[in-house]
């Protein structure tokens, strides 16, 4: 679904589990395919699993995923950079 940076760890959120990894988001982003997009300084999201992107104030966005109850954040700068790939609902 997405990868989230928390302090010195990165959490890989899948449908069934959350895995901890000690690799930087930059290194992970290099290894992932084109379906994954850096959407925030602390998040990488799987574009194929996004169900909704909504503005939550101060031009910040939350990303919701198909079949998953946790959300990822998207910065206003990344939204502007990549808005051609999606439309917020």
Secondary structure, 3 states (H helix, E strand, C coil): CEEEEECCEEEEECCCCEEEECCCHHHHHHHCCCCEEEEECCEEEEHHHEEEEEEEECCEEEEEECCEEEEEEECHHHHHHHHHHCCCC
